[in-house]
């Protein structure tokens, strides 16, 4: 049996998409919400991963990097799809067995990447 642990995080960041024909062409920001899912078997103590351990990895790998930044300085073409792929790579490099990431760019728009 596999169990999923999900925790949500928030960060603020700006970006600009010069190729975009609409409003996103201009410099603007978002209050992003990132949902991180880790799936696996229960350990001997009955957890997949401790919520605090999950938060520590996300904080150091994502929040400390992205929060209150201009994402174009970190990521070429920082669309929501590219941002979430970059986040996946950073979390995987930190050893987190991520199975799904959802990045909410607005209250009603998100992108999702899965294993």
Protein Blocks (a to p, Z undefined) as FASTA:
>chain_A
ZZddddddddddddddfkbcblmlpgcdddddddddddddddfkopabdfklmmmmmmmm
mmmmmgopafklmpghiafklmmmmmmmmmmmnopacfbdcddfbfkbccdddZZ
